[in-house]
Structure formats: structure tokens, C-alpha cells
Amino acid sequence: MPKQLLSCLLLALLLATSAKAQRITQSINANWLFRKDAPQSTVASVSAATGWEKVNLPHTWNAADVLDDEPGYYRGTGWYRKDLQVPAAWQQQRVYLYFEGANQEAEVYVNGQLAGRHAGGYTAFSFPVSQFLQFDGANPAPAQVLVKLSNRHNPDIPPLSADFTFFGGIYRDVYLVAASPVHFDLDNYASNGTFLTMPTVSQDAAEVVLSGALRNESATSRKLTLLTQVLDAAGNTVTRQQTSLTLKAGENRSFRQALPRLKQPHLWSPTDPYLYRVVSTISDGKTPLDEVTNPLGLRWFRFDAAQGFFLNGQPLKLIGTNRHQDVAGLGNALPDALHEKDVLLLKQLGGNFLRISHYPQDPAVLQACDRLGILASVEIPVVNAITDSEGFFQNCRTMQTEMIRQGFNHPSVIIWAYMNEVLLRLPEGIRRDNEPGRAYLKKVNQLAQQLDDLTRREDPARYTMCVNHGAFELYQEAGLTKIPQLVGWNLYQGWYSGQLQGFADYLDRHHRELPDKPLLVTEYGADSDERLHSFQPRRFDKTTEYANAYHQFYLKAILARPFVAGSMVWNLAEFSSETRQEANPHLNTKSLLTADRQPKDAYYFYQAHLLKTPFLRIGSRGWNLRSGAAAGSDSLFCRQPVEIYTNQPAVRLLVNGRDLGTKTAEFGVARFNVPFGNGWNRIRAQAAGQAVEDQADIEFQLLPTSLTSAKLPFTELNVSLGDARTFSDALLHQVWVPEQEYVPGGWGYVGGTVYKLHGERLPYGSDRDILGTSYDALYETQRVGLTQFRVDVPDGEYEVTLHFAELEAAPAAEQLVYNLAGTGATATAAAKNGRSFSVLANGVAILPNLSTGTTLPPLQAVSFKIPVSARGGRGIILDFQPQTGETILNGLQVRRLY
């Protein structure tokens, strides 16, 4: 038989039987047991223990305690147990346990014997377990798997601290893998043992090289054939290469297989994320022994310090977000579908880039990026600070290697990063201008250099990046702007510091002083609580309107500067940060989506700039319950602004069928002053000259200018004291309006001042978590020293509810650099003599002795509901009479009964 025909028959045989070559990989997520236990517990004692909880994976033990009022969350030891029934047919196979991620120190035992240990909560790890399995003919004994985990603070394991929650548990999938004794390397940092490189790619041709290692764990020498095929999206083979080799018993051999040049390749890009498949099979000439498949996206790219980023020879502005891996109620234990949903939401935004922060995430994330056309950077969790120890340095090097090898074959990845704001929190006693400080900066520099060198050796085709906070001189002094190929800046001018214009000035400074270093804005954002609104927004007020103005300024500055290669909003969605307090305790609300993935206004604003198809969306869609005072005593409407986001030149607006005219869109926003009537208002927005429109229904609670108005009878009033914002509560169907000074015929306070923390960051109110309520924003503001609150309602029967929270006599709290009080603020001390006062309603002492020693515990929401009669045209007069210290009031509600 001619050799050519023999070769063709062999190839046909391999193709026909390739399905059998797949190594067996199956998830083992169901029917685990879990218990918390002391860290000194032994395998024997845990195995014999009772009180196990039934769980399925993914699982975290912190899904609930990070959201409660109790400071802190469980950072300790947890044990997982499962009985595995391993098939008898696997007796000659090489069996592995593969963990996609478990936080953060893991010990894995099989049948009481240690299979392996792993440090770090965000990269995969696997251990061979064949030697621990017990086979007895056709009836193998069940294998007991025990996993000991701890998410405790360990100074040798990053992250040491961060603005996110360190959830504990086996929070990603776990697999059982069975492979032939002859297989692709399964012991290469939990990678699949094969690595694709593309030495050259152009529109005309592409070179593809497969490298890796093969292992022969059989007892004899084996003659083998390695066949690699590149398949297009339709399954057609477009190029292939076959290599013969012989492996001795026990040999582990590296290989490099260059494939014939692929002509006229279909390139991968965000607008056309075309994927090939690379299928690599090892066989003994008759039977396929092992097979791996990798995605292949053919593209080339470069960064330029003056002109930004180029993909496939064309300039491309990288615009996207950061992403954390948790979802409200689930913690970080997510099914793959929710990881994929986040990437899809980024794609629907019009984004083309995802900074996977601040750690490698579930494999489903990069898989989705590959499919959807989202470019990505990935980083290890060296956040805020380092430990000067060999253990810490070694764990960092191992994590960087794991991250790169596990994500190597994803075409979406273009950047490997290794530090985030690493100089944000200098260790105690260390200053940049003392000798310990200079020594610390030198150590940080050494670690950065080691990680950068390691990354360039592992993957010279991709870029390295170090991400810094906005302390330009400090990072220059530490040399962290010189080591990486790219510099990322996390910039929050107009939020944590300074004014908005400082952001544009900072970008220009980088370009002026580091003209040869490509720049990415790796973080920027402003907290926004969807319940809070203001038509005169201020820094730190957490209103939607301030966040809108912030993003509109930042994006304009970014797009105006070609040297800014890319920008990433912080964050895609609200995420867990247990140590945060503020109006949304335990959450970071700088985001384009709420924690349950509902779009905020800024999401629509970016769509207006990033989407190529006609787009129009009415803003503040979540604010569909509004309130405000009538325009005059005889008026039945209130004017309030509405923003329309669009990529069209002009917008026409109709309200309840009334045409409000057409407005030109300025930088993607058309602004209207809308007259809202009492009750439901239908808004229709139409793009001029385009068949694109949007509609929203908004319920408006119109407050009468005069509370005795016959045209608009009084029903209820909800007031947030010491506040300049509106708070909209959809659940209780209530709108809380800002305080105002009393005017006859209306309502308001008499006397007093707005409560304000020391320092210049917060415009008013406290930044502390108020216990016993989910309405922290209402209890964090108050009026101090008021003498009266008057409501000139008609005669009748009313229900008055008074809300209090003692903000001043509060225990000290840890001052986090990202809490709004700032590092310069100190916790307020309790008044020397406490606080006590009485409240009278129309002369009756309804609350005769409110006191910090009894009824007003620090940082605790307290409310009192009281019936009050309005008679003789006097309305409701609440008198506040101090006894010790000053009077306070945080909120007031008045509801007419009859």
C-alpha cells in the first residue's frame, strides 16, 4: 500500500474515532456536606463529626453574614466532604480532582491521605488522586474527599486588604478528570498542558504554533502520533500538522508543533469575534489516547503612547468596565450563566474591554469574552500593600504563573497585570520620606520587577501592566511607572479628591511627563444610590444626578485624548465590600448596574456613545415614583428635569400627549424640563428623523404649596431632615423630600443646623452604618438644635412618625481610605453629658425624655408613631425642648387618617 494512502487512511481513522479520545471530565458539584470547624481539627475528628450541612457547589459560607448589621464576617475554617463512586473502568486511568477556585488556603484529602495544598483563592488547582483510590475488582470502594479551607488573613497570601469581600468556600465548579496513562501534561499549573502562539498574523496569512508537553505514565515505551487540526466555525479543517515521536516509560517530553501557514485568515475582533478551534489528539497509531481543544482567535495588536491602541492595524479606543464576581444574595458562588450574563451586559453596553479585577475569575468569563468579542486584562490580587517576606513573594510568582498558563489560549486576553494601588496603604510606621519607607518602596519595586520579568518570559506576545492610584509622584519614586509596558491609573478626581477638571489635568500630566508610556484609565466612578436624587447634586451626595455629571465629564475628557488607549468604568455592577458603611452598607455602588443588574442612567449614557445602531433611552427609569411641590398655589403641576440619552442629533418629547418640542442632543444627552401632573405621567421620546423612540410611565406625588389647598388635598408628607436630596422608596410607595424652613401655610423646621461630620468630604450627614434599618441614607442625615417642626394641615386626625439616630455619641470605627469620611477624619466622640430632650405635639409631651442613655443608642434607627389631632386651625406643631445637649430629628412623616 502506498505510504500516501496509508497516511490518509490513518488520518481518516483518527478523525472517525476522535470523539473517543476526549479525556473524561465530569463535574462533581452535587451532594456535598459542609461544616465550620476549628482550624486545629484533624481529618479524623472532622470525618467523625456530626452536624454537617447539605450543600451543592458552588458554595460560600459568607453569602449572608456580609450583609448583616454585625461588623465583620466569618473568616475562618470550613470543611467540605463528599463520597465519590469512581467507576471500576478507571482503575488504569490517571484520575485528578480539579478545582476552578476555592478561597483561599486549601488542603485536599482523599481517603484520609493528603492529595495536595494550594494557596490563593482565585486560580484553579488540581491534584492527582489515583494513588489514593481503592479498587476491588468490579466494585470499587467509595472514595471520601475532604477539603479543608480557610479565608483567614494570611500575611503571606495576597490580597492582604481590599475594597471587596473575601468570601470563603468552594465557590466555583469542581471536576473529576480521568485520562489515559499517555496524556497531555496535566500537572502544569492546572492548565490543559497545551499553549497556542501566533508568531505572525496579517490579513494575508497566519502562523500557528502549538507547544506543551506529553507524558507517558505507562510501564512501556510508546510510539505516538500527535495530530493537530485547525477547524473553522463550520467545522472544516483549514490546516493541520502530524508529528511522530516515541516516549519512554515515565517520560515527560516538551514539544513544539508548527502548523502550515493559514492563508487569508478570518480575523478576530470585537465587531467580528470569529473563533477557530484547535483540536490536538495523541494516539498510538490505532487508538486515540488523549485530546484537548483550544479556541483560536487570529488577531494582532499594539499600544502606542501617543496614538493609543491598535487592533489588526486599525485604531480602537478601548472602552469598558471593571468587574467583580459576586451577586447580591449569592456572594461569589455563581453559576456560569451569571458570569456570562455580566459579559453580555457589557457587550450590550457597547463596550469592547473588560478589566477582570482584581483577580482571575471563573473560566466562563474569558470564554464569554472570546465568543462575544470583549478584549480583556487579567491580574493577580496584589492590592493595597505587600508583605516583605519570601512566602508572599513566592505566592505572587506562583499566582502569576497560574493565571497566565490557565488563560494563555484565550484570544480576548491582551494584558497581564500584577498590582493594583499597591501603595495605597503603607504599613504602620512607614512613610515615604523615612528610611523604612524607602526600604519598603524598594521591596515593592523588586516584586514588581520579578512579576514583570516572569510575565514577559511566560508570554512575550502580551503586554504587562501595573495599576496605580492617583499619587503620581509616589509611583514615580517607587519606579512603578517604569517597569511595566503599560501604566494604568485609577483616578477619582471630583469624587475622592479635588474637582472634575483635575481628571483631565492628570491625563495631560502623564502624557507630558511619561511621553513614552501608554496610558489606560483603569478605574473611575462615583457612588450612586438609585433611591437618591437631587437637582443641585454635590460631590459625595450619592445621587444619580451627580454620577451622571461625573461620567459625562470623564468620558468627554477620555475621548478627546488619543493618547488615552482605554478606559474602564468602576464598576460594571454594585459589588460586596463588607467593611464599607455609608448609605449602602457593605456595598460599593460605583457602577453602571445595580447589584441585581438593573441599568443606572450612566449605562444608557455609555450606550448612547458606544452603540452603532440608532439608540434612544429615557433616563432615570428606576425613578418612576417622584414628588415635588406645585409650581404655585393654584398650580397642578411641578417642573422637573429629565435626561434623554441618544446617539441621534435631536429628540422630540411628549408628556401626556402634550408636545414639549425638540431639543438638540449635546454629547449624547437631550435635556427637558418636564411639567409633571399629579398621578401617572406618560413620557414619549422620539429621535428626530429616525424610527426609534422610548416610553416611560412616571407616577408623581404632587405636594400642595399651601397645605390647606382645596384643589390638592393633603394626604401625606415624608421629610428627610438635614438633607438636600429626594429619597424614593418604591417598596413602600413613598417619596421623602428634602427639608425646608417653615413658611406659614406650609411646613418645615424652625431653628437648628444641618448635621455635618468634621472634614471637607461629606457635604452633610454621617458615613456610618445605621443599625436596624435598610434606610441608612435617611438616618444618616439630621437637623441638630431645632426648636420646632410645623405642618399647617387642615383640622383632622393624623399619624405622625418621628425618626431618630444618634450620630454624635458613636463608637470609633476603622477609617478606611475608600469610605467617604476619609483617612483624615476621626470618629466623633460622645458628648460629655450625653443628650436628652423632649418632644411635644400641640402642647402634649408625646416623647417626654429621649436620651442617649436609654432610648437613643448610638447608630441605631429609632422611630415613634404617634396619633395627633389638628384642631382650631393650628395644624401640627412639634416642639423640641432640650434638657442636655442639643435636640435632633432625622426624619418625619405625617399621614392624614380622616
N, C-alpha and C positions, 0 to 999 in steps of 0.2 A: 504494500500500500504506500503510495507516495507520502512523503513527510508532510506536504502541504495539506493533503486530505486528512491525514491523521490529526494534524493540528486543528483543523476545522471541526472534526468530529469531537475532539476533546473539548473545544470551546462550546460546542452545542450541548454536550453533556453537562458541562458546568453551568450553563445558562438554564438548562432544564431542571437541574436539581438545586439551584441556588437557594430556593426557599428553605430547603432543609439545612442550609448552612448557618442560619441565624442562631446565634447563641440564645439560650433560653433566658429570658428576663421577665420576671413577674413581680408585680407589687405585692407587698405583704402588709398592707395598711390596716386590715380589719382585725378586730378581736384581740386588742392588746389590753393589758392591765397596767394601772398606774397608781403610784403612791408617793407621797412625800416622805422623806426619812432623814434621819441624822446623817451627816457626812461620814461619820465613822462606822456606819453599818456595814456589815460584811455580806458577801454573796450568800453565804449560808443562812444568815439571820434574815435577810430580805426574802430569800426563797421560801422560808418557813413562815413568813409573816402573814397576818390576815389583814382584812380591811382594804383590799385592793379595789380600785375604781375601774369599771369597764370603759375603755375609750377606743376610738378609731383615730388613725393618723390621717392628716396632720393634726397635731395637738400641741397646745401650750397651756401651762398651768397659770398663766397670767392674763387670761382673756378678760377676767372680771376685776381683779384687785387693782389693776392700774387705773380704774375709773372711779373707785370709791373715794370717800372723804378721808380715809385713813392715810396719812402720809407714808410714802414708801410702798413697796410691793415685794412679793416673795422672791428673794434672790438666794437660793439655797440649793438643796439636793433633791432630785426626783429620780425615781426608778421606773423603768418600763419592763414588762415581762410578756413573753409570747411563746407559745408552744408551736413548733413548726413540724409539719409532717413532710419530710423530704422523700421524694419518690425513690424507690429502690433502683430505678434505672440510672440514677445519678451517682451511683457508687463509684464509677470510674471517671466521673466528671470533676472539674475543678469548680467548687462552689464558693461564692462570695456573698457577703452581706454588703449592700451598697446604700449609703445614707446620703440623700441630696443635701441635708443640712440638719444640724441639731445644736442647740445653743446651751453652753459653749464648750465645756470640758466633758468629753465623752469617754466612757470605758465600756467596752462591749465584751460580754461573756457568753460563751456557748457551752452548754452542759457543764457549767461551773468553772470553765477554763477561760482565761483572758485571751480574747482574739486580737485586741488592739486598743490603743488610746488615740484620741485626736483632740487637739486644742484649736479653738476658733469656731464661731457659730455660724459662719456664712459661706463656707466652701464645702464641697462634697468630700466624703471619705469612704473607703471600702476596705474590708479585711477578708482574706481567705479563711474559710472555716471548714474545709473538707476534713482536715485532720481531727476536728472535734466531733464529727458526726459518727453515729453508731449504727452500723448496718448489720442486720442479722437475716441474711437471705432475702426473701421477698417481702419481709415485714420489718422495715427499718424502724428503730425506736424514735419516738418524737424527740426533737431537739428543743431544749429550753434556751431561749435567748433572753438575757438580762442586759439592760442598758442603764448604766448609771450616768446621770447628767448633773451638771451644776451651772447655774448662771450667776454665780457669785462674782464679786470683784476680785480679779487676779491681776496684780501689777505686771505680770509677765505676758498678759494676753490683751491685745487691743480689741475693742475700744476700752479705754480707761474711764472716760466720761463722754457724754454726748447729749445733744438735744433730741434724743429719741429713746424709746423704751427697749431695754434688753430682755425681751421675752424669753422665758425658759421653755424647753421642751423639744421633742422630736417634731418640729413644725413643718417639715417637708416630707416628701414620699420616701419610703424605704423599699428596696428591691432585693429579691433573691436572684442571683445570677449563676447559671450553670454553663460551663464552657468545656470544650474538648481539651484533653491534655496538651494538644497543639493549638495555640491561640495567639491572637494579637495581645500585646503586653497589657495585662490587667492590673499591674502594680505601679503605674506611672501617675501618681498623684490623683487617682480617681478619674483620670481621663480615659478615653476609649483606646488609647495606645497608638493612634494614627494622627498625623498632622499634615494639613494641606498648605502649600505655599504656591505663590504665583510669581515667579521671577520677573516675568514681563507680561503686561496686559495692554492691549490697544484695541482700537476698533477693528483692526485687521486680523489680529491673532492673539492667542493667549497661551502661555506655557503653564502647565500644572505639574507639581511635583508632590508625591506622597512619600512621607517618611514616617518612621516609627520603629517598632521592634516586634519580633516574633519570638515566641517561647515554646520550647519543646519539653514538656514535663513527663513525657512517656519514657519507658525504660530502654528504648532503642533509637538508633539514628533514623531520621525520616527524610526522604526525598519529597520536596514540596514544590508546589506551583502557586505563585502569588499573581492573581488576576485582578486588575483594577480597571473599571469601566466608568466613563462619564456619561450619564444619561441626561437627556434634555427633559423639559417639562412634560413632554408627551411619552416619555419612556424609551425613546430611541437612543441607541448608543452612538455618541458622536466622536469618541476617541477611547482607546483602551491600550493597556500595556500588560504583558505577561512576562513573569520572571521566574526562573527555576533556581532553586537553592536546596542545600542539604543542611539540616540541623542535627547536631549530635544530641544524644540523650542529655537532658538537663541544660541545654544551651539556650541562652537568651541573646538574640542577634539583632542588631540595628540594621535597617535597610533604608535605601533612598531610591525611589522609583520615579523616573521622569517619564511623563506621558507624551505621546506625539502631539505636536502643536495643534491647538484647536483654532481653526480658521473662521473668520467672521463671527466672533462670539457674540452672544446676546448679553449685553452688559446689564449689571445690577445697578439700580439707582432708586431713590425714594419714589420717583414717579413711575418706575417700572422695575419692581423688585423681583427680577427673574432669577429663579434658582435652578441650577443643575443638581443632580445627585451623583455622588461618587461612591460606587459600590466596590468594596475590596474583599476578595474571597481568598482564603488559603485552603488548598486541597492537597491530597496526596496523589493526585492524578486520576483517582477514581471517585473519591468521596469528598465533598466539601467539609472542612473541619471547623472553620470559623469565618464569620463575615461581619464587617462593620460598614455602616453607611454614614456619609457626612454630607451636609449641604455645601454647595459651591456657588458663590456669587462672584462673578468676574467684574472687578472694578479697580480703578487706581485713583489715588487721591494725594493731595499735598496741602500743607498750610504755608501761608506766606505772611510775614509780619506786616506788610504794607497793604496787601490786597485781600487777605482773608483766606478762605478755604476753597479748594477746587476739587471737584469730583468728575472723573472721566474727562478731564481737560476743561471743564466748564466751571465758572464761579458759582458757588452755592452758599448762601447765608444759612448757617446752622441756627435754627430757632426751635426751641423745645422746652422741656421741663426737667426737673429732678423727680425722683420717685422713691418713696419709702414703701415697705412691703406689707403694711398692716391695714386692716379694715375694721371699722367700728363693730364691736361685739365678737369678733373672731380673733383679735390680736393679729399675730403674724402667721397663724395656721390656716392658710388659704388653699382652697382647691385651685387647680391650674386655671380654671375658667376665669377666676377673678384676676389673676395675674395678666392673662391675655386681654381681659376687658380693659384694664388700665392702658395697655399699649394701644388698643383700638381707640380709646378715648383721646389719646394723644394724636393718633392719626386723624381722627375726625376733627380735631382742633385745627389741623393743617400743619402740625409740627413735623419736623424731619429729624429731630435729635432727642435722645434720652440720656441724661446723665443718671446712671444707676448708682444711687447714693444711699449710704456711704459704705457700701459693702456689696459683694456679689450676691445676686438674688436668685430666685428659683430658675431652673433651666428654661421654664416656659416663657420667661421674659425675653431672653435673647432669641429663642425660637420664633416668638411673635415678631420681634424686631426684624429678623431675617425675612419673614413672609410679607410683612406689611411695608417694608421699606423705611425703617427708622434707624438712622445711624446712632451709635452708642459709644459711651465711655463707661468703663467699669473700674472700681477702685477697691482697695482693702481698707478696713476701718481704723486707720491710724488717725484719730480725731482728737483735737484739743491739746494733747500733750503726749509725751513719750515717757517711758521708764528707761533709765540708764542702766540696763542690765543685759547680759548676753542672752538670757532667756527671752526677753522682749524682742531683741534684735533678730534672734533665730526664728521666733514665731512669725515676725513680719516677713522675713525672707521666705519661709515656707508658705505662708498665705499668698504671697505674690506669685510664687511658682504655681501653686494650686489654681489660683484664679486664671492665670494665663493658659496653662495647659488644658484646663477644663473648658475654657471659652475660645480656644485657639481657632477653631474651624467655623466660627460664626462670621459671615461677611459683614454683618452690621457693626461689628466692633472695629473702631478706628483708633481708640485711645485706651492705654492702660495707665491708671493713676494710682497714687500710693499715699497721699497725705491730704487731710482736709483741715484747714485752720489750725495747724499743729502748734502754733504759738499763741493761741487764744487764751490759754490758761497756763501761765508759767507756774511751776511748782512752788510751794510755800517757801518764802525766804529768798526766792530767786528774782532778781531784777536784771533787766538787760544791761544796766550800767555797773553791775558789781561783778566780782570775779566768778562766783558761782553761776551767774547769769551768762557770762561769756563762755564758760565751760559747757553750760547746757546748750547754748546755741551751736557750739562746735559739735556736740554729740548729735543734735538734730540734723546738722549738715552731713555728718558721717552716715547716718542711717539713710537719709535721702539719697546720697551718692551710691550707697550699696544697692538700694532698691532700683535706682535708675539704671545702674550698670547691669544688674540682674535682668531687668526688663529688656534692655537692648540686646543682651545675649540671647534671651529666650525668644524674642520676636522683633527682629530689627525692622520689619516692614511696617509696624505701627508706631504711633507717637507716644511719648511719655508726658505725663502732666502732674504737676503739683498744684494744689488748690489752696489759696491763701485768703485770709480775711483782710479787711481794708487798712492794714497797718503797713504802708508802703516801705517806710524806712526800716522797720523791724525785719521784714523778709529780705530786703536788700542786704542788711547787715548779716543775716544768717546765711546768705548765699543761696536761698531757695528760689530766687528768680533766675539764677544762672544754670542750675543743674538740669532741670527738665527741658524737653524740647518745646513744651507749651506751658504757659502760665495761666492758671485760672484764678479769677478774683471773685470772691463773694462780697458784693457791695450792697450796702443798705443806707446810703445817704438819703435823707428825707424820712428815714424810719428810725434806726438805732442812733443815727448821728446826723447833725447838720441839716442842710436844706437839699431839695431835689437837685438843684444846679450843681451841687458837689459831685454828683454821679458823673455828669458829662465832663467836669473838670478832671476827675480821676482818670477817666479813659484817656483823655488828652495827655495827662502826665505820663502814663505808662508809655504811650506811643512816642513821647518826646524823650524820655529817659531810657527806655528799653526798645529802641527802634528796630532791633533785630529779633525780638522775641514775640512770636504770635500770641495773641490775647484772646481769651474766652471769658465772658461774664458767666461764671458757673453758678451763681446764686443771686437773686434779687427778689424782693417781695414785701408785702405789707399785710399784717394780720387783718382779717375781716370776718366779723360775725354777721351772718345773713339776717339776724334779727335787728341789728343796729343801723340806724340811718341818720344822716344829718345833711342839711343843705348849706351848712358852713363847716365842712369837715376840717379836722385838725389832725396833725400827726399824733399817733397813738390812740385815737379815739375808736379804732377798730371798726369803723363804719365802712359799708360797701363803697360809699362815695369817695372816701379818701383813698381806698385801694384802687378805685378806678382812675383817679387823677394820677396816682403813683405810676401805675402801669402805662398810662398814656404818655407820661413824660419819659419814662425809661425806654420804651420801645422806639420812640422818635429819635432819642439820642443814639440808640444802637444802630438803627437803620441808616442814620446819617453818616456813619463812620465805617468806611470799607475795611479799615484795618481790624475792626472787631470781627473775628472769624465766626463767633457764635454766641448765643445767649441762652440760658436755661432758667426759667422761672422757678422760684422756690415757693411752692411745690406743686406737683400735679394735683394732689388731694390732701386734705387735712389728715394729719397722722398723729399717732400717740407719742406723747412726751410726758411721762408720769410726773416728773419733777416740776413741770410748769404749773403756775397757778392762774392768775388773771381771770378774765371774764369767761373763758372756756377752759376750765381746769383740765389739765392732763392732755391737752391738745395743742398742737401748733397749727394755727389757722391761716398761715400764709399759703395760699393755694388758689388754684383756678376751679377746684371742685370741692364740695363739702365732703365730710367723712363718708357719707353714703353715696358719693359720686354724682351729686346734682350740680349742674353748672352754676358758677357765680357769674356776675356781669363780665368780669375780666376774661372769662373763657370765650364769651361771644365777641369781645373786643379783638382778641387774637384771631378768631375765625374770620373776622372782617378783613384782617390784613394778610392772612396766610392762605385762605381758600381761593382757588382759581375760578370756581363756578360762582354764579351770582348768589349773593348771600345778604340776608336782612333778618335782624332779630331785635325785638323789643327788649330793652334792658329791665333789670330788677324784676324778673319774672317770679322770683321767690317772694317778692314784696307785694303780694296781691291782696294784702289787708293793710290799709293805710288810714291815717286820721290827720285832721288839721282843722284849724278854726276857719269859720266862714269869712269871706272877704269883707263883710260889713254886717251891720245889724239886720239889714233886710236881705242879705245875700244868701243864696242857696248853693254856693259852690266855693271851692278853695283851689287856688292855683298852686301846682307843684311841678317841678321839672321831671322830665322823662327823657332818657337817652335811647336812641336807636342806633344799633351797630350794623354797619353795612359796608360792602366793597363797591357800592354803586354811588354815583355822584350826588344824588339828591333823593329825598324821602318826602312823601306826602303822608299826612297824618289825619285820621278821622276819629273823633271821640263821640260815641253815641250817635253816629250818623252826621255829626257836625264836622265840616271840613276846616281844619286848622291851618291849611295851606301847605306849602312845600318849603323845606329847608335844605340848604346845601350841607352835605356831609363834610366835616372837617377832620382830617386824619382818622377817617373811619367812623365818625360819630356825628349824628344829626341830633340836635337838642331842641326840645319843645317845652313850653310852659303850658301845662295841661290844666283846664278848669274841671276839677272833679266834683261831681254831684254826690249827694248822699245816697248810699246804696251801691248797686253794681254799675260799673262803667266799662263799656267795651271799647278797646283801642284797636284800630286797624292801621297798620303802616304799609305803605306801598312804595316800591322803588320806582322812581320816575323812568318811564320808557322800558321797564322790564316786567315780565310776568312773575315777579317774586314779591311776596308780601308775608306779613305775620300778624297775628291777632292775640290779644291778651285781655282777660277779664279781671278787673280790679275792684274789690269792694272797698268803699270809702266810708268811714265813720266821721261825719261832719259834726264838728263841735260848734255850738252857737256862740257868737260873740257875746251876747247877753244871755245868761242862764235862765232868764225869765221870758225868753222869746216865745211868742205864740206860734210862729212859723216852724220852729225847730225845737220841739220839747226836749228837755234834759232827760237823759236816760242813765248815763254813767260817765265817770271821769277816772282815768288812771294816770297818775303823775309820778315821774321818776325825779326825786329831789337831788339837787346838786349836779344835774345832768343837762347837757345841751343836745342830747340825741333822742330820737324816737326808737322805741323798742316794740317790735311787732311780734306778738305771740299767737301763732296760727293755732296751736293746740287748744288754748282757752278762748280763742277768738277775741283777744283784747289787744288794744294798742295803747302803749304807755307813751305819753307826750312829755317833752322836757318841762322842767319847772318854769314858772314865771312869777314876777312880782304881782301882788294883789292890786287889782283895779276894781273900784265899785261897780257892781253889776256882773262881775266876772268871778274869777277865782285866783288864788295864788298865795305865796308866802308873805309874811311880814317880818322883816329883820333877818339877821344872820348872814353867814358867808358860805361859799361853796367849800366842801372839804377837799383838801389837796395835800398829797404827800410832799415831803421835803424833796428838793431836787427839781430839775427843769424838764424831765422827760414827760411824765404824765400831765396832761392839761388839767385834769381833775380826777378825783376818786382814788381808790386803792388798787393795788395789783395783786391782792391776796385772794386765795381760795376761800369763799364763804361757805361754811359747812351747813348741811341740812337743806340745800336748795339746788335746783338746776338753773336758777335765775340769778347767777352770780353778778351779771352786769348791772342788775337793778339794785342789788345790795352793796355793791362796791362804791356807789356814789351816795352822798348825803349832804344835807344842809345842816350847818352847825350854828347854834346860838339863835335860832329863830324864836320869835315870841308868839306868833300866831300862824295859822293857816285858815284862810277863809274861803268859803264856797257859797256864793249868793244864789242858792237854789230856791225854787218856789216852795211854799209850805207843803209838807208831806212827810212821809216816813221813808227813811234812808238807812242804808247799811254802809258804815264807814270801816275800812280796813287800814290799819297803820302798820307799816313795815319798818323794822329797825335791824341794824347790825352794828355792833361795837367795833369800830375800825381802829381807834386810837389805842385802847388798852389791849394791845395784841402781843402775843409772844414773838420773840425774834424768829426769823426764818432764814434759811440759806439764801444768800444773794447770788442768783445765777446770772451769768453775763448776758443771757438772752431773755431774762424776764424784764419787763418794762421799767421797773424801778431802777435798774442799772446797778452796776457794781459800786457806784459812789453813794447810793442811798443806804440808809440804815433803818432797821426795823423800828417803828415808833414805840416808845416806852409808855407804859400805863401811867395815866395821870396819878400824881402823888396821892390824892384823896379820892380817887375813883370818880364816878359820875352818877348822879341821881337827879331825877326831875319828875314832874307830874304833868299829865295831860288832862285838860278839862274840855268837855264838849257842851257848848251852850251853857256854861257855868257849872256843869256837873263833873266831878272828878272821876272820869272813867278809867284812868290809869294813874292811881294816886302815888305810886312810888316805883318808877322804873329805875333800876340800879345795876351797875356793872357787877355788884357783888351778888345779885340774885337773878333778876330777870333778863339781863343783857350780857350773857357770856361772850368773851372775845370771839370775833369772826364767826358768829353763829346767826343764821337767819331767824328772826323772831317776828311774828305778826299777831295782831289782835283785831278781831272782828267785833264791831260794836253797833247796835241799833241806835239811831239818833233821830229825834223828831225836830223838824224845822217848823217854827210857829211864829206868828206875828210879823212875817216878812223879814225876819232876821237872818234866814239862811242857816248855815252851819259855821260856827266859829269854834275853832280848836285853839285853846290857849296852852302854851308850853311854859311851865314855871320851873326854873332851875332851883335846885337845892344845893347840889355840889357839882362844880364844873359847869359845862355848857349843855344845853339841850341839843338833841339830834333828831332828824327824821330822814329816812331813806326813801320811802315810797308811801303813796296814799292813794286809796281807791274810794270812790263814792258811787253807790248804785242806788237808784230810786226803786223802792219797793211798791209804793202806791201813794 
